[in-house]
Amino acid sequence: MAKTAKKNSNGAVLGFEETLWRAADKLRGHLDAAEYKHVVLGLIFLKYISDAFQEHYTKLKAEPNADPEDRDEYAGANVFWVPKPARWDNLQKNAKQPTIGKTLDDAMVAIEKENPTLKGVLPKDYARPALNKQAVGELIDLIGKIGLGDAENRSKDILGRVYEYFLAQFASAEGKKGGQFYTPRCVVRLLVSMLAPHENSRIFDPCCGSGGMFVQSEEFIEAHGGRRGAIAIYGQESNPTTWKLAMMNLAIRHIDANLGSENADSFHRDMHKDLKADFILANPPFNMSDWGGDRLRDDVRWKYGVPPVGNANFAWVQHFIHHLTPTGTAGFVLANGSMSSNQSGEGDIRMAIIEGDLVDCMVALPGQLFYSTQIPVCLWFLARNKGNKHFRDRRGQSLFIDARKLGTMVDRTHQELTDADIERIAGTYHAWRGDPASRNKAKYVDVAGFCKSAPVDEIRQHGHVLTPGRYVGAEAVEDDGEPFDDKMARLTATLAQQFTDSAKLENAIRLNLKGLGYGM
């Protein structure tokens, strides 16, 4: 197989990922991307555990007193037990048979039966009529040429890189829906780098998608001299197939996590009700309108105000706050409108959170980072106690970073934050809050057009709007990316419920548009 040394979106030179993707793409046929990603990733997962199994099998076979067919020998080595019918050589042998779909389904069932941690996780619908069995066979042959789970390739994290590449490609193929399970790697790395999780901490993501926040947290801790597996991971995901994706994504990396026994809605069925986490990282669905808020008007989580029924942004924010320890910190992605909106009481909730001195840092990100939306988004960082002993006393202050001019285009429609971008943003935050590791480096200073440390009085003067551009001296007009006509229609519909007098309605619309940066 010809290899071309080309960097993928994560900067990793693999050489075969595009060839593998084209073969997988043949499976699409009558299936949409949301369906066939589970078919493809299931095969990749199966090859990975088969490689690891076969390597250990060969090792045991060479030992005089070892039985390579004793499943207990594999549990101790942290290797999944693969029964004979599910082993890759058997699947490869049957790849050209018309019954390959059923053979794969039976293999998945057998693996789940022998490995309880995988129960209900693996895809088992390869026999479906709509799936092109010839294309499945071709993909098996192609994947069979790639080492994924043996020691050498595990050390290079080949599987992790292939998995990450495929998640990005599926997100791109699915467009808006793709954003529900995949947060761009550079955004996850920025969140993790800024929060800087450490050993012996509890990390929580209540809308965890495919689990990228957990993977990056483990990698960050390892890269900074910590032990792998030294954190307690908790997560939740409402979409059943995405929950399975997360379980597979973590299983291939042997990351232990409590994602609940099944998928569940964080608002209506909180699987970790009593959890208080040291770090919360999340990318909740943007501007979620159908979150069932009408059934949660008196919820204990709404300490800073009852979130509007038509938008879950501040329901998520308060869910995060509710699950933080007294010294915990949270970093999460939200739509830009969350920084300035005054609709349906959102401004009052934001004001209460600001006056509660929880807002530690706000970061405005460039556009075109996400597959799910082309509008710019922002990062919120909340701290329950800005005066805790781990950092300098930051009470009454918030940091604003305008990173909209950073990033590099990687194709016609998407851009990424570079390593240097991530280091600059995270380094600015660490210097400002007084991280121990940054105390011997350059002291924090405001940089016009990029960062500003603002007291709460200044935030009050801006009407409790948190848009970084207002503070750092960037462009005076802030745009959340929503087309003017759409914004006008949305504001009119919302305010029409509150005003009957036409003059009052027109005046209210003008005031709201002015607050969002539009002069009329």
N, C-alpha and C positions, 0 to 999 in steps of 0.2 A: 504494500500500500504506500503510495507516494505521500511524503510528508512535506508540508510547507511551513517553515518557521514564521508564524505570524502571531502577533500578540492578540489575545482576546481582550474583552472589555475589562478584565481584572489585571491585565498586564502579564499574564502567565503564558509562556510559550509552550504550547502543547503539540501543535502540528497536525493533529488528527481531528480536532473538535468540529471543524466545519464539515469534513467528510462524514463524520458520525451524525451530525445534525441533518445533513441532506438525506442520509439513509433513513433517519427517523421520520423526516418530513413526508416520506412516501406513505407512511401509515395514515396520514391525515384522511385522505379519501372523503368519506362521508362523516368523519368525526371532526368535531371542532377541537381547538387547541386545549380547551379545558379538560376534555376527555383523554386525548391521546398522550398528554404529558404523563399521566399515571401509567399508561401502558409502557411507555419508553423508560421512564425512571424506575419502574418495577423491574424491567430487564437489567438495567444497569446495576440496581441494588443486588439482584440475584447473582450477577457475574462477580460482584465484589465479594459477597460472602462465600461464594464457591471457590474463588481464588484463595481466600484466607484459609478456608477449610482444607483445600487440597494441599497447600503448603504444610499445614500442621499434620495432615494425614501422612504425607511423604516422610516427614521427620519422625513420626511415631513408628512407621513401618521399618525404619532403619534401627530402631532401638530394640534390643533383644527381648526385653520383658514388657513391652508396651503393646496394647491392642488398639490398632487404628480405628476399629469399629466400636470402641467403647466411648459413648457420648460424654461420659464424665471427664474424659481426658481433654475435651475441648472447652468445657465450662471453666476449668481452672486456667486456661490460656486466653480467656476472654474471646473465644472464637465461637461463632454460631454453628450449631450442629446441623449438617445438611444431609438428609436421608438419601439413599441411593437414587431413587427416581428423580430427585430434584437436582442432582449434581450436573454441572455444566456439560461434562462430556456426554451425558445421556441426552441432554437437550440439544446439543450440537448434532448428535447422531440422528435426531428426529426432526431437525430444522426444516427439511424439505418435504416432510409428510403433511398431508392435508389435515391431520389430526393434531398438529403442533399446538393449536389453541387450547385444546383440552389437556394436552400434556403439560403445558405451562400452568394452567389453572390447578391441576392436581399437584404440581410441584409447589405452588404457593401455599396450598392447603396443608401439605405435608410439613413444610417449613414452619408455618404458624403453630401446628400441632406440637412440634418438637421444641419450639422456642416461645414460651409463654409471653415474653415481653413484646413479641411481634403479633400477638393475637389481634385479629381484626384490622391489621394495618396494611397488609400487602394487597395489591390489586388481583382480582380473581375473575376477570371477564375477558380473557383472551380468546375464548371460544365463540364470542359473539359474531353473528353473521356479517356485520358491517366492517369487521376488521379484516384487512387484506392479509391472508395467511402467507402468501408468497413474500410480501414485504416484511412480515414478521421473521420469516426464515432468513432473509437477507440481512436483517438487522442482527439476528443472533450470530450469523457468520462474521459480521463485521466487529461486533463487540467481542467475539471470541478471540480476535487478534490483538486485543488490548489488555495489558496487565493492569488490574485495578486493586486487588486485595492482597497481593503478596507483600512481604516485608519491605522490599525495595520501593515498590510503588506507594505503599502506605506512608513511608517516610517522606515521599515527595508530595503526598496528599493528591495524587493523580485523580482519585475518585471524587474527592471534594471539589477539585477544580472543574472536572467534567460536569458534576452535579450543578455547581454554581453557574457554569456556562449555559447549561440547558435551562435552568430556572430563568435566567435572563432572556434567553431566546423565546421561551414560552410566554413570558410576560410581554415581550414585544409583539408576539403573534396574537395574543389575546387583547392587547390594547388596554382599555379601561379596566376590564375584569382582571387582567394580570396583576394590577397593583394590589389586589386583595391578598395575594399570597407572596409577593416578592417586593422587598425594599431594595433599591440599588445598593450594591456593596459599598460604594463610597460613602453613602449617607449613613449606613450602619456603622462603618468604621469611624466616621466623624462622631456619631453619638457615643460610641464606646470609648473612643479616645478622650472625649471631653469628660465623661463621667468617671473614667479610669477605675473600673471595678477591681476589687482585690480579693485575696484568698479569704475563706471563712465568712463570706457574705452571701446574702440571699438576693437573687436576681429574679425579677418578675416581668413578664410581658403578657398582658391579658388579651391581646389580639395578635398572637404570635406568628400568624402566617406559616411560612415554611421553616421557621426557627432560626433565621439568620442572626438575630440579636444574640442568641445563646452561643452559636458557633463563634462569632466574633469576640464575645466576652471571654470564652475559654482561650482563644488564640491570644488575646491581649494579655491575659494573666500569665500565660506561658512565656510570651515574648518579654515580659518584665520580670522573669526569674521565679514566677510562681509555679505551683504544681497543678497539673491538669486534673480536673475533678475535685478541686478544693473549694468549689462554690456549690451552693444549693440552688437549683434551677426550678422555677415554677412558671407554668404557662397555661394558656387557654386559647382555644380557637373555635369559632362557631361553625365554620364550614366543614362538613364531614370529610370531604376529599382532601382539603388543605390540611386538616388535622393529621391525616394519614401521611401526607407529604412531610410534615414536620417530624413525625415519629420516625420515618425512614431516614430523613436528613440527619437526625441526631444519632440514630442507631448505627449508621455507617461510620460515624466518628466516635462511637462508644461513649457518647455523652449521656449521662444519667439525668433524666429530667422528669418532673411530675407535671404532665400535661393533662391530668385528669384521666378518667377511665374511658372517656369518649368526648366528642365535640360538644360544646355547650355555649350558650349566649352569656357573656360576662355580665350584662346588665340584669338579666332575669334569672340566671342560674349560676351564680358566682361559685366556681368550683374551689376557690381558695378564700372562703369568706373570712377566716380568722388570720390570714397571712398579713404580716407586716414585713415589707421588703426593704433592704438597704439600698437597692438600686432598681429603678423601673425604667425600662427602655421599650418604646412602642411606636408603631406607625398605624394608628387607628384609621378606619375608612373616613375619607374626607366628607364633611358636611352631611353625615348620614341622617336621612329624614325619616326612615321607617324603623326606628329603634324601639318603638313601643313605649315611649316616654309617658303617654297618657295613663299607663298602669303603674307608674312609679312616682306619683306626685309627692308622696310623703316619705321617700326613701331616706334612710339615715346618712347616706353618702352626700346628700346635697347640703353640706355645711355652709357653703358660700352663696347659695341661691338655687332655686329650682330651675333646671335647664329647660329650654324651650322644647316642646313636643316635636317641632319640625327640624331640629338640628341637634345632633348628639355631641358636637364638639366639646361643650363644657360639661356634659355628662361624663365623657372620657376623662377630662382634666380632673374632675372631682373624684372619679373612681381611682385614678392614680394617687391623688393626695390621700385618700382614705386608706390605701394599702401601704403607705410609707411608714417606716419607723420614725421615732421622734427626731432622729438625725439623718434620715434618708434623703436621697436626691433622685429626681426623675428627669429624664430627657426624652422628648417625644416630638413627632412630626405633626403639624396641623396646617390647615389651609391658611393662607395669609389673612383672610377675613377675620380670623379669631383674634387678631391683634388690634382690630379697630371697630368691629361690629358693635352696634348698639341696639340691634334688633331683638325683640322679644325678651328683653331682660339680660341679654348677653353682656352688655356693657356694665351692668350692675354686678354681675358675677365676677367679671374680670377686675372691676374696681375692688371688690371685697378680697380677692386673692392678692392683689397688689398691696392693699392696706394691711393685709395679714402678713406682709413681708415674706412671701413665698417665692416671688419671681427673682431668680438668681441671674439668669442670662437669657437674652433673646438673640437669635441668629436669623437674619434674612438670607435665604439661599437663592442661587441663580435659577432661572427657569430651565426646562427641558432635561431635568435630571430623572424624572419619573416616566415610566411607561404608561402609568394610569392617568396622567394629566400633564398638559403642557404649561399650566399656569405655575408661577413660583409658589413655593411653600416656605414655611419657617420652622425653626426648632425652638421649643420651649425647654428651659431648664429650671426646675423648681427645687428649692431646698427647704426642708421643714425647720431647720435651725441654722441660720447664717452665722451664729455666734459659737458654733461648736468648736472644740479644741483642735480638730484636725486641720483647719485652715485659719486664715486671719478672720477677724471679726468684720463681717460685711453687712451687718444689720443696717437697714435703711438705705441700702444702695443696690442698684441693678446694673449689669453690664449689657450694653447693646453692641452687636457686631453686624455690620452690613457686608455680607459676602456675595452680593449679587453680581459683582464684576469678576468673581473668580470662576474657575472651571474651564475645561477644554472640550471642544466638540470632538466626539468620537465617530459620529456619522452625521448624516444630513439633519437628523431630527433630535439627536440626544447628545448631551454632554455629561462629563464626569468631573468630580473634584479630584485633583491630582494629590499625590502624597504631600507635596509642598503646601498645597491649599489646606489640607487637613491639619498638617503640622502648624501652620500659621494660625488657624482658627483655634484649635485646641490649645496651643501654646499661649495664646492671648488670654484665654479663659483661665488656664492654670496659673499664669503669672498674676492675674487680677485677684483670684481667690486665695492666692498664697499657698499653692500646693508645695509640700516639703521638697519634692524633686526639682521645683523651679526656683527655689529661694536663692540658689547660687548663680542663677542666670540673670538676664536683664530684667530690671524692674518694670512693672506695668506702667505704661503711659498712654493717654488718649491719643488716637491717631485720626486726624480730620478725614472724614469720608469713610472710615473703616470701623473704629471702635470708640466707645464713650462710656465712662462710668457715671451714672446719673443718680442723684439722690431722689428719694420718693417725692420731695416737693416739686422737683422738675417734672416728674411723671404726672403729678396732679395738674400742673400747669398745662399739660398736653391733653387734659381730659381723660387720663388713664388709658391713653392709646399707647401701644407697645411697639409700634413700627420703628425699627432701628434708624431708618433714614431721617426721622424727625430729630434724632438726638446726635447722630454722628456728623451731620452737616452734609448729607448726600442730597439727592434730588428732593425738591420740596413736595412734589406730587407723588404719592405712593399709589401703586396700582396693584390690585390683587389678581389681575388677569381676567376678571369677569367682563365680558363685553358690555358696553354701556346700555344697549337696548335690553339685554337680559337683566342687568342690575335694576334698570328703571321698572321693568315689569314685576320683578320680585318685590321691590320696595312698595310699589303701588298695591300689589295684592295683599301684602302683609298689613300695610297701614290702613287699607280700606276697611279692614275688620274693626279698626279702632276709631276711625273718624267717619262721621256721616256728613258733616259740613264740608262742602267742597273747598272753601277757602282754607280751612284748617288742614285739610288733606294736602293741598298744594304746598302750603308752608312747611308742613312736616317733611314732605318729600325733599324739598329744597334743603332743609337743615340736615337731613340724613346724608344726602349726596355731598353736601359741603364737608361733613365729617369724614367722608370716605375719599376726599381729595378732588371732588368735582365741583367746579364753580358754575353757578347758573345765574 
